[in-house]
């Protein structure tokens, strides 16, 4: 899959994992002449049913573990209709590798603000990138305004080579080749929010409190960063949610972040303001400071599926399934699974359980007509604003995932995080029975 933005990286499949052309079970890997006859018969049958069918020997079966190949047939005449609206191809997670079209020249370093323990790692990394790797380093202006960095005379020569930017003011989407995060999971979420379209590959070092999304240890950063620059790494595509918040103009309702305001051309009704966001973890709609239950209607592809009565509802990505959603009773989903999770928060119904819907559906949330109070929405814990009658929140899968660089591979990294950060299935082991105890 090719990156849709201006960065010079692509995602490729490992050629060693490609499968052989399809054979029916009867051949069972027999001699080659027999296999040729089977393929010849199958090709003839396809050409009889579909005049535009392709030679099966020319195409290899998909590496997808989640669905059929677009060229797969079902019986003698049935096949999948080509969908021009398809936005992604799902493949075997183990085959996702990072490669560079051109050697990377620029890197964005994101450091957790107001954390004194990160000052020394930040300085070491920047010196390494600028002096040893000759990289152009982008740093947020407010990071350099930290007194501990601003007053460090030994760091002055390094700071002169930095390119600085300001959030919500400067567009660096086509200037950065990859990103290095120093901090916890919140640092990665912040990096995602800086890019509303194509996101450069992200390398996250575990220097925060939890570290579920940050697999790299800073002790060996030089060799690890060098390996990434050379393009030798596995990568996982973390899907995001495209969120559109439409608010009625007129009387002031709650707080709005004017910097994130996007006025669409004819896309909304008159007297409405539309804001769009890219969300990596979750969209949370809650009752805010009100003592009443929240009462919101949930639509799926234009159809009302339920009314949420409780403290609120969480709409999350698979990456966000291990965040607020799992605390509210949802299942944990691997980031490579294409899905959207809907999790109620303290629902006033014993039968309201969390559900998983296919990626790509369009969800819409609005206040119910008889709701007693307004609701509040937050996106990845930020941009919190009030939702009143007439406002709406539309959510679907984004075309712009976050390419997160893996320490080992997507599967092992995820289970390692479950064990180390959430202590998944950790308990005292049951002792074995002795021979005397077995007799009784």
Buried (B, 14 or more C-beta within 10 A) or exposed (E): BEBEBEBBBBBBBBEEEEEEBBBEEEBEEEEEEEBEEBBEEBBEBBEEEBEEBEEBEEBBBBBEEEEEBBBBBEEEEEBEEEEEEEEBEBBBBBBBBBEBEEEBBBBBBBBBBEBEEBBEBBBEBBBBBBEEBEBBBBBBEEBBEBEEBEEBEEBEEBBEBBBBBEEEEBEBBEBBBBBBBBBBBBBBBBBBBBBBEBBBBBBBBBBBEBBBBBBBEBEEBEEBBEBBBEBEBBBBBBBBBBBBBBBBEEEEBBEBBEEBEEEEEEEBEEEBBBBBBBBBBBBBBBBBEBEEBBBBBBBBEEEEEBEBBBBBBBBBBBBBBBBBBBEBEBBBBBBBBBBBBBBBBBBEEEEBEBBBBEBBEBBBBBBBEEBEBBBBBBBBBBBBBBBBEBBBBBBBBBBBBBBBBBBEBBBBBBEBBBEBBBEEEEEEEEEEEEEEEEEE
